[in-house]
Amino acid sequence: MIRGTITHMKKTIITTVIVIIAIIIIYLVVKSPAKTTLTDETPAATSTIQSSSSSSQNTTNATSTRDSTLPSTNGAVTVIGRSVGGRDVNAYHYMSTSLSGTGTTELLFVGGIHGGYAWNTALVAYELMDYLMANPSAIPANVRVTVIPVLNPDGLKQVAGTTTGNFTAADVSSNKAIVEAGRFNGNNVDLNRNFDCDWQATGKWQSRTVSGGDVAFSEPESLALKNYVESSKPTAVIAWYSAAGGVYASNCHNGVSTETNDLVRKYAAASGYSANESFDFYVTTGDMTNWLAKISIPAIGVLLSNHSDTEWSKNLAGVQALFKYYAK
């Protein structure tokens, strides 16, 4: 009888211990932080914004790790078209860190229209992108900045071996014929002769005759910019070219607008470049900035002093002057 009682007590104790352990385990599970395995298919796990890396400028779908004060559009890319060779023509967007930022005033910067021949105009555009990513607070609250760093990616690829900003002067071909050929797109058209202001099938580049395309906007790259401008309606456009060392107003037979004239003077005064009412070294047809003037969008051409330097400090000063001009 005593032995049976002891056996029963042992079973009771064991059962009680098991129950207590189970209760403890359940308590710990309930109180521990929930862990969720995030995958590419988890809607909240990833950002659909394609962002530019300041180190390689490559476009990737990336998990968003931005500070919560940064606008979700900073570094976002819009593929506005593709080149003759099928390469993306990208537009990158940036806004202020200000919580009151509206981005209603869009400033569009364009580089690389002459591809590898003017490779430094692509690099200065990428330098601006790096600056804006690192210093979003420099952008006025009412301003949205869009940068198209390479309008002619095929031409840049031919000369520098890449279409991104991840190259230096050392990567540029030393073959003069290759560099000059990189001025044109895959159809051997000078894109800055393919816009609808005084367009002609043949145009001039210094003393040479160049192709302006079959019709205005016959080329996918110039058409991509046209479509973007017409849909986005930027407040002003700044295009980098090389090389003459000056800031030039746009005009398509209607005179230089007051705002365009202001932009020329502001950018020139801040950068140290000369201010010029017109580009008169030789007759140009189908010019991009002149077409912008034709459709009543203020536009200026900033010509770097040579084909090898970005003159970043000068151009940063010019950009900052325009930010101040448009700030509200």
Sequence and secondary structure as in RCSB ss.txt:
>XXXX:A:sequence
MIRGTITHMKKTIITTVIVIIAIIIIYLVVKSPAKTTLTDETPAATSTIQSSSSSSQNTTNATSTRDSTLPSTNG
AVTVIGRSVGGRDVNAYHYMSTSLSGTGTTELLFVGGIHGGYAWNTALVAYELMDYLMANPSAIPANVRVTVIPV
LNPDGLKQVAGTTTGNFTAADVSSNKAIVEAGRFNGNNVDLNRNFDCDWQATGKWQSRTVSGGDVAFSEPESLAL
KNYVESSKPTAVIAWYSAAGGVYASNCHNGVSTETNDLVRKYAAASGYSANESFDFYVTTGDMTNWLAKISIPAI
GVLLSNHSDTEWSKNLAGVQALFKYYAK
>XXXX:A:secstr
 HHHHHHHHHHHHHHHHHHHHHHHHHHHHHHS       TT TTTS   EEE TTT  EEE      TTS TTTT
EEEEEEE TTS EEEEEEEE S TT    EEEEEE  TTTTTTHHHHHHHHHHHHHHHH GGGS TTEEEEEE  
S HHHHHHHHS SSS   GGGS   HHHHHHTTS TTSB GGGSSSSS  SEEEETTEEEE  SSTT SHHHHHH
HHHHHHH  SEEEEEEESSSEEEE  SSS   HHHHHHHHHHHHHH  EEES   SS   S HHHHHHHTT  EE
EEEESSSS   HHHHHHHHHHHHHHH  
